């Protein structure tokens, strides 16, 4: 039975905080709930901020899911905005809060406290960093400032090509600005494996974004009306507005001062019921370090989905610890659209597995997002990664124009269920020509993995640099003629058996086609006839 | 190691047959493979046929994935089209085949035989059924005939409102025909629960389809230039063209004559390696009875996905029984689009569970397909059904405009993994405003189920007929005013606590909103204050 005599104080009134308060109220009309929020707004749609800046979301109002008044009326609780929590007295179970700009404040006593302070955008101490033209994006006020500045700007520089950076670059282009995107890593979306980001890079460039990869930002200098952004390597870019989206840091100073356990990167450490090292103090959302659902290792996933679920779970455990269902850990599923291309991922990348020395295998496949013969089919490239030995799926990444989110959602579900790579072969997914294929690209990944494990499929992810290798394009001759591949010989699949005598058995062969399917068939034929052939994954 | 000295004969050259042949060839260049196909075509896209009739797929050629010649060249095998298998001599391991229109034929010996004969559209012995204006749709020739007839027709009648019937009704409307759709059951899509098909029915009617539910077809009579279709109840509809899509019957006569075990409905019974009761004779595709993945009960799922996988598996087992991975059974995932509405399902419906007396629970939720504040959000209604006691997910159905296939694919994956309903709460699905919500409608189903199990959520699927019940619309007052609900009182959620004194505690209350979320919150408030309140599932 839920406890109804509790006094709950929630620090932070956005995703995790609002979820906790709402759930607590659903469990009991009697419990006392107070939300303390540093800013003027509660429960706003922070993921929508870039889209209002770019004008895709025309009305600012729709981003305010609740005003403090409506949240208070809806849930029957107290909302204190523009109010900061400055000190926790754990022994007395009270938290000191004060209105912004005032000194003293007052103590609020609690039976259960939730910390949902979120995370702040990083703003490194670079020369010129305090220039007012350099923005970060966290709340509605940041959004308003960027939107107002963008209206007068001609040139925008976005620093950081993660999810928010890509959204901002796209939205600034919607506004007609000249946009430069600067990324320290030699690839877009550093969360993904580099070779999965090529389509996105081409799309950004085709849409007029000036992309600088492998470029650190070294400082800013005012130059007349504009700002000079100095990049590593001596390049300098002019900007009227700069948005920094290079990551976030958990707002854990209150927790730290209260002596709660923090993780290596400063997050508030919680257990599977969102309790901090003080069992009456819970934490949820972007500021916490929970654990990875796949490996059990410590993990912080600053995303809206986990924040909502963690907040809700904290309320369940505060109110009725016996019946609360434990948090299963985070997987880290994310998606971003830039212009016509979508990239998404779930779980672990090859890059991250390598860095933590976890043994894995991976397969990369490509196929159309629905039946090829139905108009509008566009290809999806899908990589699935699994644990060597057990076959347990560890992660996936996909890139394409349509249906990318669907495939990653399916694999995120498979990961949550602890499925193995071969289980993907037999998934029965929706199939009608406008929606999918009899063998969906997710099924293909499972089948290709079986073939890889069985030694039938030998795949390379890029064309050989080696001049010795014979590159054979097995597409129909007319496709080859319309888009010939340099250094490749055209031997269409349907005459491969007849013409394989033209090839040298003593030299390696790489077979190539549009999607990586026919080239696999061709490699099978060749390998059974004494050649050493590999298929180029995901085709052209 | 695969056996390379096999002689494989495949009867039927479309989905299952072509998959088997292709896989066998991939496993060995040496094995002998002969495909025997009754019709003139192999490996054609049968799911695309309606879309070529309606002109959405402009080119007929794209439906022929392979010609007999290209399939033969691609796979290095023999293709015999217009050739029927007429007799199996199991003792001598040979099958007699003959060219269409000839008498004698010849015997082909086999080591392993695959039967992939498919299923024929039903054509019941009704008065007038032999009129040449009455069509069924199975192959390219049927398609050509319907397309030619439709070009001269003004009025079409489609009999049967399953997946193909709906596609045909839609495509005939694309061609500008007057379309009547006749269904014996009192609902569209008899595979689904009736109340999940309401949106689809409205969409068909809004798009000018004349829908006759609960109407059997009793016969046909020529009347001048047109055909009168007589329905039960005395109604008669005029047609220039009729398409029957009332189901299929497995083409199992060859198997029956050979003494192979058939199921209750005439399917060829196979084991988990697609072997019939004769271990050297395999069967796959629409003609087979395999087993249900969820319950293990016998099951026949005539869909393209299972057909492809079964054909492939048969080849694996023929070639190397030691390493073949068993078929896990079929779930039955299907999707159909009609105009702007998509309906999809996976696993068991309530209706089917009731008919087999399996104890279950179900929850119905509704939410937008992506963040409500991002332009273009449209609602999805999702029902998820689970086994009472264990919580194991048994099935799901969804209806909406966008993203319906994605949600059903996620749940089909959860079913394949044996997940429980509560596992849906914590799935981490792709979330960015254009793609989803921090709490996706799939998560909501899991959360609502938890609430149902915990006794927090009390749901009704329709408004009470009972005049005693108090129906309370908790939407904001301006929404209620713009679309008032008869017999409902408007008490917006944010003043419910203040105004609940207006309600009579001695009478039941049903709360209503747009999506079924706020009404749940309202029911919680009321039930904690001594009322007996239930929430209308999935809102208006």
Interface residues (C-beta under 8 A of the other chain):
Chain A: X15 X26 X27 X28 X29 X30 X45 X47 X48 X51 X56 X57 X58 X62 X63 X65 X70 X73 X74 X76 X163 X167 X303 X304 X305 X306 X307 X308 X309 X312 X323 X325 X327 X328 X330 X331 X332 X333 X334 X335 X336 X337 X342 X344 X346 X371 X372 X373 X374 X375 X405 X406 X408 X409 X410 X412 X413 X414 X416 X417 X418 X419 X422 X423 X425 X426 X427 X428 X429 X430 X431 X432 X433 X434 X435 X436 X438 X439 X440 X443 X447 X450 X454 X456 X493 X494 X495 X497 X521 X524 X525 X528 X529
Chain B: X15 X26 X27 X28 X29 X30 X45 X47 X48 X51 X56 X57 X58 X62 X63 X65 X70 X73 X74 X76 X163 X167 X303 X304 X305 X306 X307 X308 X309 X312 X323 X325 X327 X328 X330 X331 X332 X333 X334 X335 X336 X337 X342 X344 X346 X371 X372 X373 X374 X375 X405 X406 X408 X409 X410 X412 X413 X414 X416 X417 X418 X419 X422 X423 X425 X426 X427 X428 X429 X430 X431 X432 X433 X434 X435 X436 X438 X439 X440 X443 X447 X450 X454 X456 X493 X494 X495 X497 X521 X524 X525 X528 X529
